Amino acid sequence: MLPNLSLNARRRLTVVVWLLGLVTAAVLLARRPTADLRALAWAGSVVLAAPQDGALSSLEVSLHQAVSRGELVARFDPGQLVARGEVLRAEFEAMDHRVASQQDGKARLLQKDEEEASLELAKLSAGIEEDEARRAALRQKLIIDERLVAEGVVSAERAAGLRREIEVVESRLSADRSRRLLAQRNLRQAGWRVETAAGPNPWLAEAARLRLSEIEVRLERLDVHSPTAGQVSEIFGAEGEWLEAGDPVVRISPLAAVEVHAWLDGEVAPDFVVGTAAEIRRANGQRLAGHVLSIGAERLSLPEALWQRTDLPEWGYLIRIALGGGVLTPGEPVHVGLLDAPVTSAQADGLAE
């Protein structure tokens, strides 16, 4: 029994108990989901396609087989690319020989130009030396004839003829000296052309190497590997079938869902924000914690699995919800409740259990 209390004390105690009840009810209502949304556990599948036109030579997996990341899934016939690679290698070798032959011919022509310029210079130098010697001999003879003309032994015409011959020799010497200067310049230019002659274009060989590298990369891609771990959920091609580049070969689906896709009714304004706490309820009654990752701004068609009537499409706002714990099967239908306040870690652990 309660001790004897005054009337005022009893009234105050009643008010306190009543206020505590109101606070408890408000907290419980705040934690209760404000919306019950239809949702599906989601995990994105991967469709592996043919890397290029070719025949599917072998399929290394079977339907519903579990595969690991990087596991070989299919092989395509490499015959076409191998033949193309052989053609490119032959073209590269032919180009290499052709360039080498052209370089040898060009080098021989440049060397021939240099030799001809050197020979011309030698001829001109020899001719100049010969004319200088002739001019010296003529001048000596002219001195003798002029003395004989003065003594009356020979005629003056003989001395005049020697002078004209000396003038011819000097004119030829002047022309040959000018030609020798030109020959010396030509020889220097020929030597410079030999030293600075451009070699083979390196970009031609580089382009050929890149084409061969491309063939090798494409050959490697003919072995199709799984980019993720999962299960082979669908097979589109059969061994020996000819597929065009981009045609689907197999579909690989993850074994566990990574998030939940819930749909907010179009009649309800999407007032929730990213980070809002969520409660995910499975058909067996298990509850999982989560939070909102993103909210779509466009009304989209719901997946057919969520339609209430199979002949009447429904529309809504897509909400992506991250799982805080637990495992869901991809495509599993669930219900999602959005909470007004974030769930504490202790509450999340309780929901996960």
ZAROVO-791117 format. One record per residue: residue number from 1; residue in one letter; z, y, x of N, C-alpha, C, CB in turn. Coordinates in steps of 0.1 Angstrom, whole numbers. Each point is the difference from the previous one (the first is absolute). Glycine has a CB too. Layout:
NUM_A_Z_Y_X_Z_Y_X_Z_Y_X_Z_Y_X
...
END
This chain:
1_M_0_-12_8_0_12_-8_0_12_9_12_-12_-18
2_L_-18_23_12_0_12_8_13_7_-1_-25_3_-4
3_P_30_4_14_12_7_-1_-1_11_-11_5_-5_24
4_N_7_9_-28_0_10_-11_-6_13_6_20_-10_-11
5_L_-31_15_5_-6_12_5_0_10_-12_-15_-13_16
6_S_15_25_-11_-1_11_-10_-13_0_-7_16_14_13
7_L_-17_-8_-24_-13_1_-7_-11_7_8_13_0_-21
8_N_-9_10_28_-10_8_8_-5_-9_12_11_22_-6
9_A_-2_-30_12_-4_-9_11_-10_-10_-5_22_4_11
10_R_-19_-10_-23_-9_-10_-5_-13_6_-3_19_-12_-10
11_R_-19_24_5_-13_6_-3_-8_3_13_10_11_-21
12_R_-3_-7_31_-8_3_13_-5_-13_5_15_20_5
13_L_-7_-31_-5_-5_-13_5_-12_-5_-8_24_-5_7
14_T_-24_7_-20_-11_-4_-8_-13_7_3_16_-5_-18
15_V_-14_19_21_-12_8_4_-6_-5_14_10_20_-13
16_V_-1_-23_22_-4_-5_13_-8_-13_-1_20_11_11
17_V_-14_-20_-19_-7_-13_-2_-14_2_-6_23_-12_-2
18_W_-23_21_-8_-13_2_-7_-10_6_10_13_4_-22
19_L_-9_6_30_-9_6_10_-5_-10_10_12_21_-3
20_L_-3_-30_8_-4_-11_9_-11_-9_-6_23_1_11
21_G_-21_-4_-24_-10_-8_-7_-13_7_-1_18_-11_-13
22_L_-18_24_10_-13_7_0_-7_0_13_10_15_-18
23_V_-2_-12_29_-7_0_14_-6_-14_3_17_18_7
24_T_-9_-28_-10_-5_-14_3_-13_-3_-8_24_-8_4
25_A_-24_12_-17_-12_-2_-8_-12_8_5_15_-4_-19
26_A_-12_16_24_-11_9_5_-6_-6_13_11_20_-10
27_V_-2_-26_19_-5_-6_12_-8_-12_-3_20_9_12
28_L_-15_-17_-21_-8_-12_-3_-13_3_-7_21_-12_-3
29_L_-22_22_-5_-12_4_-6_-10_6_10_12_5_-21
30_A_-6_2_31_-9_6_11_-6_-11_8_14_20_1
31_R_-7_-31_1_-5_-11_9_-9_-9_-8_21_1_13
32_R_-22_0_-26_-8_-9_-8_-15_5_1_19_-5_-16
33_P_-28_-4_17_-14_4_1_-5_8_-11_-4_-21_12
34_T_-4_32_-9_-4_9_-10_-14_-4_-5_13_18_11
35_A_-19_-28_-6_-13_-4_-4_-2_-15_3_-10_23_3
36_D_3_-30_-12_-2_-14_2_-15_-2_1_20_-7_-13
37_L_-25_5_25_-14_0_3_-5_-14_3_2_24_9
38_R_-14_-26_-14_-7_-13_4_-6_1_14_-5_-4_-24
39_A_6_-6_32_-4_1_14_-4_-14_5_16_19_3
40_L_-23_-19_8_-5_-12_7_4_1_14_-19_-3_-16
41_A_24_-8_22_2_-1_14_-13_1_7_21_-14_-3
42_W_-23_22_13_-13_3_6_0_-3_15_-4_18_-17
43_A_-7_-25_21_-2_-2_15_-15_0_1_21_-14_3
44_G_-26_23_6_-15_2_2_-6_-12_7_4_25_0
45_S_-14_-30_-6_-8_-11_6_-10_5_9_4_-15_-19
46_V_-10_7_28_-10_4_10_-12_-9_-3_17_8_18
47_V_-29_-2_-19_-12_-7_-2_-8_1_13_-1_5_-25
48_L_-1_-17_32_-8_0_12_-14_-2_-3_19_-10_12
49_A_-28_19_-6_-14_0_-3_-8_-4_12_4_18_-16
50_A_-17_-21_13_-9_-4_11_-3_12_9_-11_-17_-15
51_P_13_15_28_-2_11_10_-14_5_1_19_-8_12
52_Q_-29_-1_-15_-14_3_0_-8_-10_-7_3_12_22
53_D_-16_-10_-24_-8_-10_-7_0_-13_9_-15_18_-11
54_G_17_-29_4_0_-13_7_5_-11_-8_3_12_21
55_A_-4_-24_-16_4_-12_-7_15_-3_4_-24_-9_0
56_L_31_5_-11_14_-4_2_0_-14_6_8_15_-19
57_S_-6_-16_32_-1_-13_6_12_-9_-2_-14_10_17
58_S_26_-5_-18_12_-8_-3_11_8_-7_-6_-14_20
59_L_13_8_-29_11_6_-7_13_-8_5_-14_8_-20
60_E_23_-1_27_11_-6_6_12_-1_-8_-8_8_21
61_V_8_-3_-34_12_-1_-9_-5_-6_-13_11_20_12
62_S_-1_-24_-20_-2_-5_-13_8_9_-10_-4_-24_9
63_L_1_22_-22_6_8_-10_15_-3_0_-21_-1_-14
64_H_29_12_13_15_0_-1_6_-4_13_-2_-6_-24
65_Q_-6_5_35_6_-2_13_7_12_5_-18_-17_5
66_A_30_15_1_7_11_6_-6_3_14_22_-7_-12
67_V_-24_19_15_-5_5_13_9_10_6_-24_-5_-8
68_S_23_5_21_8_10_8_-9_11_5_17_-18_7
69_R_-10_28_-3_-8_12_5_-8_-4_13_18_16_-9
70_G_-31_-13_9_-8_-3_11_-6_-14_0_13_15_13
71_E_-10_-23_-24_-6_-14_-1_-15_1_-3_23_-9_-7
72_L_-30_0_13_-15_-1_-2_-2_-5_-15_-4_-5_25
73_V_-5_12_-32_-2_-2_-14_-15_-6_-2_17_18_-7
74_A_-26_-12_14_-14_-4_-2_-8_3_12_1_4_-25
75_R_-12_-11_27_-10_3_11_-14_2_-6_14_-14_16
76_F_-21_23_-10_-14_2_-3_-9_-4_11_7_19_-15
77_D_-19_-23_11_-10_-5_10_-4_11_10_-9_-16_-18
78_P_11_14_31_-3_10_10_-14_-1_5_24_0_6
79_G_-32_-9_-11_-13_-2_6_-9_13_1_1_-23_-9
80_Q_-1_31_-2_-8_12_0_4_10_10_-3_-4_-24
81_L_16_6_25_5_9_10_-2_-5_14_17_8_-16
82_V_-15_-21_19_-2_-5_13_-14_2_4_17_-18_-4
83_A_-27_16_-5_-14_2_3_-3_15_3_-6_-20_-14
84_R_12_28_7_-1_15_2_6_3_13_0_5_-24
85_G_11_-10_28_6_2_13_-9_-4_12_22_-2_-11
86_E_-28_-10_9_-9_-4_11_-12_9_1_7_-24_-5
87_V_-12_29_-6_-12_10_1_5_12_7_-10_-9_-22
88_L_22_14_19_4_12_6_3_-2_15_10_7_-21
89_R_-5_-18_25_2_-3_14_-14_-1_7_21_-12_-5
90_A_-31_6_-1_-13_0_6_-6_14_1_-4_-23_-9
91_E_6_31_-1_-5_14_1_7_8_11_-6_-2_-25
92_F_19_-1_26_7_7_10_-5_-3_14_20_0_-15
93_E_-22_-13_18_-5_-4_13_-14_5_2_14_-21_-1
94_A_-22_21_-9_-14_5_2_1_15_3_-9_-18_-16
95_M_17_25_9_2_14_2_5_3_14_4_4_-24
96_D_5_-12_29_6_1_13_-11_-1_11_22_-9_-9
97_H_-30_-2_7_-11_-2_10_-10_11_-1_3_-25_-2
98_R_-7_30_-10_-9_10_-1_5_13_6_-8_-10_-21
99_V_20_14_19_6_12_6_0_-1_15_14_3_-20
100_A_-11_-15_25_1_-2_15_-15_1_5_20_-15_-2
101_S_-30_10_-4_-13_1_4_-5_14_0_-5_-23_-8
102_Q_8_31_-3_-3_14_0_6_8_11_-3_-3_-25
103_Q_16_0_28_7_7_10_-7_-3_14_22_-1_-13
104_D_-25_-12_15_-7_-3_13_-13_7_1_11_-22_0
105_G_-19_22_-10_-13_7_0_2_15_2_-10_-17_-15
106_K_20_23_9_2_14_1_5_3_14_5_2_-24
107_A_3_-10_30_5_2_14_-12_-1_9_23_-9_-6
108_R_-32_-1_4_-11_-1_9_-9_12_-1_0_-25_-2
109_L_-2_31_-10_-9_12_-1_7_12_7_-9_-9_-22
110_L_22_10_21_6_11_6_0_-2_15_15_3_-19
111_Q_-13_-15_24_-1_-2_14_-14_2_6_18_-17_-2
112_K_-28_14_-7_-14_2_5_-3_15_1_-7_-21_-11
113_D_12_29_1_-1_15_1_6_5_12_0_1_-25
114_E_12_-6_29_7_5_12_-9_-4_12_23_-2_-11
115_E_-28_-10_12_-8_-4_11_-13_8_1_10_-23_-2
116_E_-17_26_-9_-12_8_1_3_14_4_-10_-14_-18
117_A_21_20_13_4_13_5_3_1_15_9_5_-23
118_S_-2_-16_27_3_0_15_-13_-2_8_22_-10_-5
119_L_-31_2_0_-13_-2_8_-8_13_0_0_-24_-7
120_E_-1_31_-4_-7_13_-1_6_10_10_-6_-5_-24
121_L_19_5_24_7_9_10_-3_-3_14_18_3_-16
122_A_-18_-16_19_-4_-4_14_-14_3_4_17_-19_-3
123_K_-26_17_-7_-14_4_3_-2_15_2_-7_-19_-14
124_L_13_27_6_-1_14_2_7_5_13_0_2_-25
125_S_11_-8_29_7_4_12_-9_-4_12_22_-3_-10
126_A_-29_-9_10_-9_-4_10_-12_9_1_8_-24_-2
127_G_-13_28_-9_-12_9_0_4_14_5_-10_-13_-19
128_I_22_17_16_4_14_5_1_-1_15_12_5_-22
129_E_-6_-15_27_2_-2_15_-14_0_7_22_-12_-4
130_E_-31_4_-3_-13_-1_6_-7_14_0_-2_-24_-8
131_D_2_31_-3_-6_13_0_6_10_9_-6_-4_-24
132_E_20_3_26_6_9_9_-5_-3_15_21_2_-15
133_A_-22_-14_18_-5_-4_13_-14_5_2_15_-20_0
134_R_-24_18_-11_-14_5_1_0_15_2_-8_-19_-14
135_R_17_26_6_-1_15_2_4_4_13_6_2_-24
136_A_4_-9_30_4_4_14_-11_-3_10_24_-6_-6
137_A_-31_-5_4_-12_-3_9_-11_10_-1_6_-24_-2
138_L_-8_28_-11_-11_10_-2_4_14_6_-7_-12_-21
139_R_19_16_19_4_13_6_-1_-1_15_16_4_-19
140_Q_-12_-15_25_-2_-1_15_-15_1_4_21_-14_1
141_K_-29_7_-9_-14_1_3_-6_14_-2_-2_-24_-6
142_L_7_31_-5_-4_13_-2_3_10_11_3_-4_-24
143_I_9_2_30_3_8_12_-10_-2_11_25_-1_-7
144_I_-28_-11_10_-10_-3_10_-13_6_-3_12_-21_6
145_D_-17_19_-18_-14_5_-4_0_15_0_-3_-20_-14
146_E_14_27_10_0_15_1_-1_5_14_13_0_-21
147_R_-7_-8_30_-1_4_15_-14_-2_5_24_-5_3
148_L_-31_-6_-8_-13_-3_4_-10_10_-6_6_-24_3
149_V_-3_28_-15_-9_10_-7_1_14_8_4_-11_-23
150_A_8_14_28_2_12_7_-8_-1_13_23_4_-10
151_E_-24_-15_16_-7_-2_13_-15_-2_-3_21_-10_11
152_G_-25_8_-23_-14_-1_-4_-5_-14_2_-3_23_6
153_V_12_-33_-5_-4_-13_1_-5_-7_-13_16_-2_20
154_V_-8_5_-31_-4_-5_-13_-1_11_-10_13_-21_5
155_S_-20_18_-16_-2_11_-10_12_2_-8_-24_-6_-1
156_A_24_18_-6_11_4_-8_1_-8_-13_-1_23_9
157_E_-10_-28_-13_0_-8_-12_9_-13_1_-24_9_-5
158_R_24_-14_16_8_-12_3_15_3_-3_-17_-9_17
159_A_22_20_-12_14_4_-2_2_3_-14_1_10_23
160_A_-11_-3_-30_2_2_-15_1_-12_-8_-12_21_3
161_G_5_-32_1_0_-12_-7_14_-7_1_-24_-3_4
162_L_30_5_8_14_-6_2_10_7_-8_-6_-6_23
163_R_4_20_-25_10_7_-8_-1_-4_-14_-2_19_15
164_R_-11_-21_-20_-1_-5_-14_6_-14_-2_-21_14_-2
165_E_19_-22_11_6_-14_-1_15_1_1_-20_-10_11
166_I_26_19_-3_15_2_0_4_5_-14_0_4_25
167_E_-7_5_-31_4_5_-13_0_-11_-11_-9_22_6
168_V_-1_-31_-5_-1_-11_-9_12_-9_2_-25_1_0
169_V_29_-4_12_11_-9_3_13_6_-5_-12_-9_20
170_E_14_23_-18_12_6_-5_1_0_-15_-1_15_21
171_S_-11_-13_-28_0_0_-15_5_-14_-4_-19_17_-1
172_R_13_-28_7_4_-13_-4_15_-3_3_-24_-7_5
173_L_29_13_6_14_-2_3_9_7_-10_-6_-1_24
174_S_2_13_-29_8_7_-10_0_-8_-13_-6_22_10
175_A_-6_-28_-14_0_-8_-12_8_-12_1_-23_9_-5
176_D_22_-16_17_7_-13_2_15_3_0_-19_-9_13
177_R_23_21_-8_15_2_0_5_2_-14_-2_11_23
178_S_-6_-4_-31_4_2_-14_1_-14_-7_-11_23_-1
179_R_1_-31_3_0_-14_-6_11_-8_5_-25_1_-2
180_R_29_1_15_12_-8_6_13_4_-7_-12_-1_22
181_L_13_15_-25_12_4_-8_1_-7_-13_-1_22_12
182_L_-11_-22_-19_0_-7_-13_3_-15_1_-17_18_-8
183_A_11_-24_19_3_-14_2_14_-3_2_-23_-3_9
184_Q_30_12_-1_14_-2_3_8_1_-13_-3_10_23
185_R_0_0_-32_7_1_-13_-3_-12_-9_-2_25_2
186_N_-10_-30_-2_-3_-12_-8_8_-12_5_-23_9_-4
187_L_25_-10_18_7_-11_5_15_1_-4_-16_-1_20
188_R_21_13_-20_14_2_-4_2_-4_-15_3_18_18
189_Q_-12_-13_-26_1_-3_-14_-2_-15_-3_-9_22_-5
190_A_0_-29_13_-1_-15_-2_12_-7_4_-24_2_5
191_G_31_3_6_13_-6_4_10_2_-11_-6_3_24
192_W_7_9_-30_10_3_-10_-3_-8_-12_2_23_8
193_R_-14_-26_-12_-3_-8_-12_4_-14_3_-19_15_-6
194_V_17_-20_18_5_-14_3_15_-1_-1_-20_-3_15
195_E_27_13_-10_15_0_0_6_2_-14_-1_9_23
196_T_-6_-1_-31_6_3_-14_-8_-7_-11_7_22_9
197_A_-14_-32_-6_-8_-7_-10_10_-6_-10_-19_-5_16
198_A_17_7_-29_9_-5_-10_-1_-16_-1_-3_22_-13
199_G_14_-28_12_1_-14_-2_-3_-5_-14_16_-1_19
200_P_-14_-11_-22_-3_-5_-14_10_6_-9_-8_-21_9
201_N_4_23_-22_8_6_-10_12_-9_-3_-20_13_-10
202_P_32_-9_13_11_-10_-3_3_-2_-14_10_8_21
203_W_-14_2_-30_3_-2_-14_-9_-11_-7_6_24_0
204_L_-18_-27_6_-7_-11_-5_7_-13_1_-21_13_6
205_A_26_-15_6_8_-12_3_13_0_-9_-10_-2_24
206_E_16_13_-25_12_1_-8_-2_-3_-15_9_17_16
207_A_-20_-12_-21_-4_-3_-14_-2_-15_-2_-10_23_-2
208_A_3_-29_12_-3_-15_-1_14_-7_0_-23_3_11
209_R_32_1_-2_13_-7_1_8_1_-13_0_4_25
210_L_-1_8_-31_7_2_-13_-6_-8_-11_5_23_7
211_R_-18_-25_-7_-6_-9_-10_5_-14_2_-20_15_-2
212_L_21_-19_14_5_-14_3_15_-1_-4_-17_-3_18
213_S_24_13_-16_15_0_-4_1_-1_-15_6_13_21
214_E_-15_-5_-28_1_-1_-14_-3_-14_-6_-7_24_0
215_I_-3_-31_7_-3_-13_-5_13_-9_3_-25_3_5
216_E_31_-2_6_12_-8_3_11_3_-10_-6_0_24
217_V_8_13_-28_11_3_-10_-4_-6_-13_5_21_12
218_R_-17_-20_-16_-5_-6_-13_2_-15_0_-16_19_-3
219_L_13_-26_15_2_-14_1_15_-4_-3_-19_-1_16
220_E_28_10_-10_14_-3_-2_4_1_-15_5_9_24
221_R_-11_1_-31_3_2_-14_-5_-11_-9_0_24_5
222_L_-8_-32_0_-5_-11_-8_11_-10_-3_-23_3_10
223_D_33_-3_-2_12_-8_-3_10_9_-8_-3_-15_21
224_V_4_12_-34_8_8_-9_14_-5_0_-20_5_-14
225_H_30_4_18_14_-3_1_7_7_-11_-1_-4_25
226_S_12_-1_-30_8_6_-10_8_12_6_2_-22_-13
227_P_-2_33_7_7_12_5_15_0_-5_-21_13_0
228_T_25_-23_-8_13_0_-6_4_-14_-3_-2_23_-9
229_A_15_-25_8_5_-13_-5_0_-1_-15_15_-2_21
230_G_-18_-10_-26_0_-2_-14_-6_-13_-4_-2_25_-3
231_Q_-4_-25_-9_-6_-12_-6_-14_2_-4_23_-8_-8
232_V_-32_-2_11_-14_2_-5_0_-2_-15_-9_-9_22
233_S_7_20_-29_0_0_-15_-13_-1_-6_20_14_1
234_E_-31_-12_7_-13_-1_-6_-10_-2_11_6_15_-20
235_I_-16_-23_18_-11_-3_9_-13_3_-7_13_-18_13
236_F_-21_27_-6_-13_5_-7_-12_-7_6_11_22_-4
237_G_-11_-27_16_-12_-6_6_2_-14_4_-6_22_8
238_A_-5_-29_-6_0_-14_4_-7_-2_13_1_-7_-24
239_E_3_-3_32_-6_-2_13_-15_-2_-2_21_-11_9
240_G_-29_17_1_-14_0_-1_-7_11_-8_2_-24_3
241_E_6_31_-11_-5_10_-9_-3_13_8_13_-9_-19
242_W_-25_15_16_-4_12_6_7_12_-7_-23_-10_7
243_L_30_18_1_7_12_-5_-5_12_6_20_-14_-4
244_E_-21_25_-3_-3_13_5_12_7_5_-20_1_-15
245_A_18_8_24_12_8_5_8_7_-11_-13_4_22
246_G_26_-7_-22_8_6_-11_3_-9_-11_-9_21_6
247_D_2_-32_-7_3_-10_-11_13_-6_2_-24_-5_-2
248_P_32_3_-8_14_-6_1_-1_-14_4_9_16_-17
249_V_1_-21_25_1_-13_5_12_-7_-6_-12_6_21
250_V_24_0_-18_12_-6_-6_10_12_-3_-3_-22_13
251_R_12_19_-22_11_10_-3_13_-6_5_-13_9_-20
252_I_21_-1_26_13_-4_5_11_9_-6_-10_-8_22
253_S_19_1_-29_10_8_-7_14_-3_6_-13_-2_-21
254_P_21_12_22_14_-2_6_8_-9_-9_-1_23_10
255_L_11_-30_-4_8_-9_-8_12_7_-7_-6_-18_17
256_A_9_30_-13_11_8_-6_-5_14_-3_18_-15_12
257_A_-12_20_-23_-4_14_-4_7_10_9_-4_-7_-24
258_V_-2_18_27_6_10_8_5_12_-8_-15_-7_19
259_E_10_8_-31_5_11_-9_-3_-4_-14_-4_18_18
260_V_8_-9_-27_-2_-2_-15_-8_12_-5_22_-14_-2
261_H_-32_10_-7_-7_11_-6_4_0_-15_-20_-3_16
262_A_27_14_-19_4_2_-14_-9_11_-6_24_-7_5
263_W_-24_6_-19_-9_10_-7_8_8_-10_-20_-16_3
264_L_20_29_-2_7_9_-8_-9_3_-12_14_10_19
265_D_-8_-11_-31_-8_2_-12_-5_14_0_14_-17_-13
266_G_-26_19_8_-6_14_0_8_9_-9_-22_-10_4
267_E_29_5_-14_8_9_-9_12_5_7_-9_-12_-20
268_V_13_6_31_12_5_7_-4_8_12_13_-21_-8
269_A_-7_33_9_-4_9_11_5_-6_13_1_20_-16
270_P_-9_-20_26_5_-5_13_9_9_7_-21_-13_2
271_D_34_14_-6_9_9_6_7_-5_12_4_10_-22
272_F_-6_-23_25_7_-6_11_-6_4_13_6_-20_-14
273_V_2_20_25_-5_4_13_1_-11_10_7_23_-5
274_V_-14_-22_16_0_-10_10_15_-1_5_-24_5_7
275_G_28_-18_-5_14_-2_4_9_-4_-11_-4_15_18
276_T_-1_-14_-31_8_-3_-11_4_-15_0_-11_18_-14
277_A_23_-21_12_5_-14_0_-6_-8_-12_21_7_12
278_A_-24_-20_-9_-6_-9_-10_7_-13_-1_-22_11_3
279_E_22_-17_-14_5_-14_-2_-11_-9_-5_23_10_-5
280_I_-25_-20_12_-11_-10_-3_6_-12_-6_-15_9_19
281_R_10_-13_-30_6_-12_-8_-11_-10_-1_16_15_-13
282_R_-13_-27_18_-9_-12_-1_2_-7_-13_0_-2_25
283_A_-9_-7_-28_1_-8_-13_12_-9_0_-24_1_-2
284_N_29_-5_14_12_-9_0_13_8_0_-14_-17_13
285_G_13_30_-15_12_8_0_5_6_13_6_-14_-19
286_Q_-12_10_30_4_5_13_-4_15_1_-3_-22_11
287_R_12_30_-5_-3_14_1_-1_4_15_12_4_-22
288_L_-22_4_25_-2_5_14_0_15_0_-13_-21_5
289_A_18_26_6_0_14_2_-13_5_6_25_0_3
290_G_-29_13_-6_-12_6_6_1_15_-1_-13_-21_-5
291_H_2_27_10_0_15_-2_-15_4_-1_22_3_13
292_V_-25_8_-19_-13_5_-3_-7_5_14_7_6_-24
293_L_-18_-12_27_-8_4_11_-9_12_-3_1_-23_9
294_S_-8_22_-20_-10_10_-4_-3_-1_-15_-10_0_23
295_I_5_11_-28_-3_1_-15_-14_5_-1_24_3_-7
296_G_-32_-10_0_-14_4_-2_-1_12_-9_-7_-23_3
297_A_-2_32_-1_-2_12_-8_-11_-2_-10_7_14_19
298_E_-14_-25_-19_-11_-3_-9_3_-12_-8_-17_10_16
299_R_13_-9_-29_2_-12_-9_-10_-10_2_10_15_-17
300_L_-6_-27_20_-9_-11_3_1_-11_-9_0_6_24
301_S_-9_-15_-25_0_-12_-8_10_-10_6_-23_4_-8
302_L_32_-9_-1_10_-11_4_-7_-13_3_18_11_-13
303_P_-13_-19_22_-6_-14_2_1_-7_-13_7_0_24
304_E_-17_-9_-26_-1_-7_-12_12_-9_-3_-25_0_3
305_A_32_-4_8_12_-9_-2_11_8_-7_-7_-13_21
306_L_6_26_-21_11_8_-6_-4_5_-14_8_6_22
307_W_-20_-9_-27_-4_5_-13_8_-8_-11_-23_6_9
308_Q_27_2_-19_7_-7_-11_-10_-7_-9_18_17_1
309_R_-30_-12_-2_-11_-6_-7_-12_-2_10_8_10_-22
310_T_-13_-22_22_-11_-3_10_-13_8_-3_10_-22_3
311_D_-11_27_-15_-13_7_-4_2_15_0_-7_-20_-13
312_L_19_25_17_3_14_0_5_5_13_5_-2_-25
313_P_-13_8_33_4_5_13_11_11_-2_-22_-5_10
314_E_31_5_0_11_10_0_-1_9_13_15_-16_-14
315_W_-9_27_13_-1_10_11_14_5_4_-24_7_-7
316_G_26_-3_19_13_6_4_-1_5_14_11_-16_-15
317_Y_1_21_20_1_5_14_6_-11_9_3_24_-9
318_L_-10_-26_20_4_-11_9_12_5_9_-24_-9_0
319_I_34_1_1_12_3_8_1_-11_10_12_13_-18
320_R_-12_-10_31_3_-10_10_14_0_4_-23_4_9
321_I_29_-16_-9_14_-2_2_2_-10_12_6_5_-25
322_A_2_0_35_3_-9_11_12_-9_-3_-9_18_16
323_L_8_-30_-11_11_-10_-2_11_3_10_-16_-17_-9
324_G_29_17_3_11_2_9_5_-13_5_6_21_-12
325_G_-10_-32_7_4_-13_4_-5_-11_-9_21_10_10
326_G_-21_-22_-6_-5_-11_-8_-14_-2_2_17_5_-17
327_V_-23_-15_10_-14_-4_2_-6_-2_-14_5_-11_22
328_L_-17_17_-24_-7_-2_-12_-14_-7_3_12_21_-10
329_T_-17_-28_0_-13_-7_1_-11_10_-3_10_-23_-6
330_P_-20_24_14_-11_10_-4_-5_-3_-14_-6_2_24
331_G_4_9_-32_-4_-2_-13_10_-3_-11_-21_-7_10
332_E_34_5_-5_10_-4_-10_4_12_-9_9_-16_17
333_P_-9_14_-30_3_11_-9_15_3_0_-20_-6_-15
334_V_24_18_16_14_4_0_2_12_-9_4_-10_23
335_H_9_14_-25_3_13_-7_7_9_10_1_-12_-23
336_V_-3_24_22_6_10_9_7_11_-8_-18_-4_18
337_G_30_7_-14_7_11_-6_3_10_11_11_-15_-16
338_L_-14_28_13_2_11_9_13_6_-3_-25_4_2
339_L_33_-1_8_14_5_-1_0_15_2_9_-22_8
340_D_0_29_-14_1_14_2_5_4_14_4_2_-25
341_A_4_-11_31_6_3_13_-3_-11_9_19_14_-10
342_P_-19_-11_23_-3_-11_10_11_-10_0_-12_16_14
343_V_8_-29_-12_10_-11_1_6_0_13_-13_-13_-16
344_T_27_11_16_7_-1_13_-3_-13_7_18_15_-9
345_S_-15_-16_22_-2_-12_7_7_-12_-6_-4_14_21
346_A_16_-11_-26_8_-11_-5_-6_-5_-13_21_9_10
347_Q_-26_0_-18_-7_-4_-13_-13_-7_3_11_19_-11
348_A_-18_-15_21_-12_-6_4_2_-14_4_-10_21_7
349_D_21_-24_1_3_-13_4_4_-9_-12_8_9_22
350_G_-1_-3_-32_3_-7_-12_-12_-4_-8_22_11_-1
351_L_-32_-2_0_-12_-3_-7_-8_-11_7_0_23_-9
352_A_0_-22_22_-8_-10_8_6_-14_-2_-6_18_17
353_E_19_-19_-19_6_-13_-2_-3_-5_-14_18_6_15
END
